[in-house]
Amino acid sequence: MRIRILALASLFLVALLPLSAQEPKPQDDMSNMDKSAQDSTAAKAPAGSPVTPPAAPVEPSAEASPVAPKASMNDTDMHDMAGMNGDGAAHAMRSMEGRRMSMDGHMKMTTLRDLKPGDQEKADQVIAAARKAAEKYTDYKVALADGFKIFLPNLPQKQYHFTNYRYGFEAAFNFNPEHPTSLLYEKQGEDYKLIGVMYTAPKNANWNELDQRIPLSIAQWHAHVNMCLPPADRKNEAWGPNAKFGLAGSITTKAECDAAGGRFMPQIFGWMVHVYPFEQKPEDIWSVERQGHNHMD
């Protein structure tokens, strides 16, 4: 049993290793494809659909590889493995303060694909599951009692992420829309108003794998990338309109970061997608602008 648990933990660690250790070119989702694989994918794709890499081996299912998070690791381990702890996470959130995130050197997003048969039905099922999961936690105190923890509670934010690290751990292996990694709240005085949920996927998930979770014809996943942490004596250069470091900085490559004496992080956290299940219009439920712009006041 011990060997099985260690093997599962090792598999999970590999899934969440920094992209610098896994993919030499993280900004290119197709960088590791050979030409024959590209041609095969292109031949099967609908006209006008972006070519994406073939799906990686199927993620272990709950039936095939039962995971027992409580037996194998504690909450602190899960925080670290999910990339939600340490100076990088805190600095990433502070870097986004007062900034409208967009598709730039620090953010990558999946592009919309053509709608396939069954995509809308699958997306509707996710919305229904997200609404069901969220309705239980309209009172934020219930979320806290159920193990959700406020991410950086002392940092003023537009949307506060109440994160369940066990659900985040589960999301590295399979997708359960009734177990969102985070609940999204807006702070209203001393209270919190629930507005949505966030789902996550591993850093190294390719676009086909993301599409299997929530169709890319409906939703656009995003990831925060190319962050250069400043050296101790240059932390002031991570803030302001002329920032060089952080997710608002001008440095977007490892070479530039090394030259400046910083520490380069190819990707912060895994892939994310926000869902606002209480909205009425599809463009509001899957709002890219809202999920990209509202990380921080």
Secondary structure, 3 states (H helix, E strand, C coil): CHHHHHHHHHHHHHHCCCHHHHCCCCCCCCCCCCHHHHHHHHHHCCCCCCCCCCCCCCCCCCCCCCCCHHHHCCHHHHHHHCCCCHHHHHHHHHHCCCCCCCCCCCEEECCCCCCCCCHHHHHHHHHHHHHHHHHCCCCHHHHHHCCCEECCCCCCCCCEEEECHHHHHHHCCCCCCCCCCEEEEEEECCEEEEEEEEEEECCCCCHHHHHHHCCCCCCCCEEEEEEEECCHHHHHHHCCCCCCCCCCCCCCCHHHHHHCCCEEEEEEEEEEEEECCCCCCHHHHCCHHHHHHCCCC
